[in-house]
Amino acid sequence: MTDIHTMHALAQLVPQGSRVLDLGCGDGAMLAYLQKTRGCTGYGVEIDDANVLGCVQRGVNVIQLNLDEGLAMFDDASFDVVLQIDTLQHLRNAEVMLRETVRVGRIGIVAFPNFAHWPNRLSVLQGRMPVTKRLPYQWYDTPNIRVGTHADLAVLAARNRLQVLDCFGLQGGKTVRWAPNLMAGTSVYQLAKGG
């Protein structure tokens, strides 16, 4: 997700000068943006060789690691912020990785395609799996292991005793706070360890 409006909206959740770990960082665009606009430092984690090279070319520190193997190499609260931007839906151990996100970071920011967005619902009502800008793949060739909704993540956070600091949707580069489960293609949660 490298849309400038989306990166800007997510960056607003990251405190100035934070030490950031970006899980599934792709080509490093988000972390480079945070370094430039928010004075952040940190690392990206990526498995794909071409994306690791992209990070290096952007000047982003990157660790090549399969996230399904976990984050045991990182101590508790070793980062101010841990990002999972368009990563959660690709992981086999999504629930464990959600807990790891708030263990390794003081706060976690998770963004993913919201399957409950109204165009997706309309496709399902017509008997078809949705193909949209946020879910651009046919059902048979998607890299997503699972799909979830804005409401689903609230339930998962509660089940894992995670504190929701903020949540909203993103649609067309704009923040959606009214009915984000219906009105937004992207779901965003800012999380911390619960009490």
N, C-alpha and C positions, 0 to 999 in steps of 0.2 A: 504494500500500500504506500505509494510514493506521491500521491496527490498532495499538492502544496497546502490546500485548505485543510485536509485531514491531518497532515503533519503539524500544522499550526495549532489546530484544536487539541491534539494530543500533547503537544509541547507545553500548552498552558497548564497541564496537570503536573509537570515536572518542575520542581523548585530550581531556581537559578543556581548554577554551580554544582549540581548534583553529580554524584558518582553513579553511573547508569550501566546496567547489564541488559542488553537487548537480545532476547531469546528468539532464534529464527530470524535473524536480522536481515536476511536477503543480501542485497548488494551494499548495505550500510547506509542507505539514504537517510533513514530516520536518525540514526546516531550522528551522522555528519551534520544534519540540520540542528540537532540539539547542541552539538559542539559549537556551531557557528552562532546560533541565536540565543542560547541559554548558558553558554560557558560551561557546559557539562564535559565530563571525562568518563572513560569507561571502556567497555568491551562489547563487541557483538559476538554472538554464538551462532554458527551456521555450519551446515553439513555439506552443502553443495559446493563443489570445487570452483565453478564459475563465479558464484556469489562471493566466495572467500577472496578470489582474485579481485572482484569488484570492490570489496571492502578495502583491500590493500591499496588499490588505485585511488580510492577516496581519502586515504589517510586514516581509516578507521581501524583500531586495534580489533583483531578478530581471533577467536578460538574455534578451531574446527572440531565439532563435537556433535554426536547424535543425541538429541534431547530425550529420546526414549530411554537412554541409559541413565538419566537423572542428572542432578547438580551436586553430587557428593563432593566434588572438588572445591566447592565454595562454602565458606563458613557462614554461620548465621549472621544476618544483618551486615554482610560485607559490602553491600551497595545501598545507596539511598533509595534508588528506584530500579525495579526490574520490569522490563517491557515484554509483553507477549502480544505483538501486533500481527494479526492474521497467522497465528501459530497454533493456537489451542485446537482448532478443528482438524489439524494434521497429526496430532499426537495420539498414540495408543494409550498412554497413561495420563490423560488430560486432567483427571482429578488429582493425582499425585503431583503433577507439574503445577497445578494451581496452588497447592499447599507449599510446594518448593519455592514458588515465586515470592510468596510473602515471608518465607523463612529466610531466604537469601537477601531480600530487599526489605527495607523498612516499609515501603509501599510497593504495590504491584499495579501495573496498568495493563489491562487486558482489553483487546479490541478484536472483534470477529464478525463475520457475516451473520446477520440476523435473519434466520430462516422464516420468522413470523412476519416479516415486512409484507405489506398488503399485496404487492405484485406477485410475490411467491405464493401467498395464500390463493390468489386468483388462479394461478397455474395449476395448483393442486386441485382446486375445485373443478377445473376443466379436465382433470385426470392426467395431467402431465407434471413431471418434475420441472421446477423453474430453471430457466436460463436467463440470468440478468447480468448487469454490469458487475455486481458484487458476487454473484454465483455464475460465472461465465462458462461453466463446463456442462456437457451432457452428463446424465446420470452414470453412464458407463465409462467415462474417462476422467472423472473428477479426482483430483489429488486429496480431496477432503475425505477423511475417514468417517467423520460424523458431521451432522448439522445440529445447530442449537439455536435457541431463541434468547432474546433479551431477558425474558421471564425465567427461562431455564437457568441462566447463570445466577440469578438472585437466589433461586432454590439451592443450587450447588454451593454457593457461598455460605448460606445459612447452615446447610448440612455439615460443612467443614468448619463452622464457627469462625468464619472470616468476617471482618467488619467492612461494610460497604461505605467508603468515604464519599463517593460520588458515583453516579451512573447517569448515562444519557445515551442518546443515539446520534448518529451522524448521517445526514442525507444531503447530497448535492453540495458538500462543503459547509453545510450549516449544522449547528447544534440543535438537536431535537429533544426537548424535555417533556413535551406533552405527548403521551401515548407512544413512547419510543418503540415498544414492542410491535406496534402496527405501522408506525410512520417512518421508521428509519431502516436503511439497509445495513448499517453497521451499528453494533452494540459496543459500548465502552463502559468499563467498570474500573474504578480506582479502589483498591482493596488494601487491607492491612490485617495483621493477626488480630483475632478477636480476644476479648478479655476473659 
